[in-house]
Amino acid sequence: MRISPFLATILLAGCASHGFDGFHGTRSHGSWLQDVGKRPNPLVEMSTEQAAALTAEALRLRERADAVRVRLASEADRRQRFRYYEQLRLIGDDLRPLEAQLRDAGRLA
């Protein structure tokens, strides 16, 4: 019985000594940290008119979300609050791609 914990400890120590990608990996611990949080250079070319249209649509969606939040704050009915949360989720689903397009073009303020 005493040999089992000892053997398990040795096996775990052996596994911990290998690199992040296994036996044949080239990356060492922490070598990926310089890539975290980096966004690629803007790849999307966007005209001023297109950026203005996307910005106006994003602003309209944000105003709509704010109006839903105001109604949500004063709502006492739990079921209606969940309907408001669903509306907010749908607005966010519409807003996210617009903001991503603007961000990728370097035009998100």
C-alpha positions in Angstrom: 0.0 0.0 0.0 2.8 2.4 0.7 4.4 2.0 -2.7 1.2 3.2 -4.5 1.3 6.9 -3.3 5.0 6.9 -3.9 4.6 5.6 -7.5 1.8 8.1 -8.1 4.0 11.0 -7.0 6.8 9.9 -9.3 4.5 9.6 -12.3 2.9 13.0 -11.6 6.4 14.6 -11.3 7.4 13.1 -14.6 4.3 14.4 -16.3 4.9 17.9 -14.9 8.4 18.1 -16.4 7.2 18.0 -20.0 6.3 21.1 -22.1 2.9 22.6 -22.6 2.3 20.8 -25.9 3.4 17.4 -24.7 6.5 15.4 -25.5 7.1 16.9 -28.9 6.0 20.5 -28.4 8.2 23.4 -29.0 6.5 25.8 -26.7 7.7 26.2 -23.1 5.7 27.4 -20.2 4.6 31.0 -20.7 5.8 31.3 -24.3 2.2 32.1 -25.4 1.8 35.0 -23.1 3.0 37.6 -25.6 0.1 36.7 -27.9 -2.7 37.1 -25.3 -4.8 40.2 -25.8 -3.2 41.3 -29.0 -5.6 42.3 -31.8 -4.5 42.0 -35.4 -3.8 45.1 -37.4 -7.0 46.6 -38.9 -7.7 44.5 -42.0 -11.0 46.0 -43.0 -11.2 49.0 -45.2 -14.3 51.0 -44.4 -15.6 54.2 -46.0 -16.7 57.1 -43.9 -20.3 56.7 -45.1 -20.3 53.0 -44.1 -18.7 53.8 -40.7 -21.3 56.5 -40.1 -24.2 54.1 -41.0 -22.8 51.4 -38.7 -22.2 54.0 -35.9 -25.7 55.3 -36.2 -27.2 51.8 -36.1 -25.0 50.9 -33.0 -26.2 54.2 -31.3 -29.8 53.3 -32.1 -29.4 49.8 -30.6 -27.7 51.3 -27.5 -30.5 53.8 -27.0 -33.1 51.0 -27.4 -31.2 48.9 -24.8 -31.2 51.9 -22.4 -34.9 52.3 -22.8 -35.4 48.6 -22.0 -33.2 49.0 -18.9 -35.3 51.9 -17.7 -38.5 49.9 -18.1 -36.7 46.9 -16.4 -35.7 49.0 -13.4 -39.3 49.9 -12.6 -40.9 46.5 -13.4 -42.3 44.5 -10.5 -43.5 41.5 -12.4 -40.8 38.8 -12.5 -42.0 37.3 -15.8 -42.0 40.6 -17.5 -38.4 41.3 -16.2 -37.3 38.1 -17.9 -38.9 39.2 -21.1 -36.9 42.5 -20.8 -33.7 40.5 -20.2 -34.5 38.5 -23.4 -34.9 41.8 -25.3 -31.6 43.0 -23.9 -29.9 39.7 -25.0 -31.3 40.1 -28.5 -30.2 43.7 -28.7 -26.7 42.7 -27.6 -26.7 39.9 -30.3 -27.5 42.6 -32.9 -25.0 45.1 -31.5 -22.0 42.8 -31.1 -21.3 42.3 -34.8 -21.7 46.0 -35.6 -19.2 46.9 -32.9 -16.8 44.2 -34.1 -16.9 45.6 -37.6 -16.2 49.1 -36.3 -13.4 47.8 -34.0 -11.7 45.8 -36.8 -11.7 48.9 -39.0 -10.3 51.0 -36.1 -13.5 53.2 -36.0 -15.0 52.3 -32.6 -15.0 55.2 -30.3 
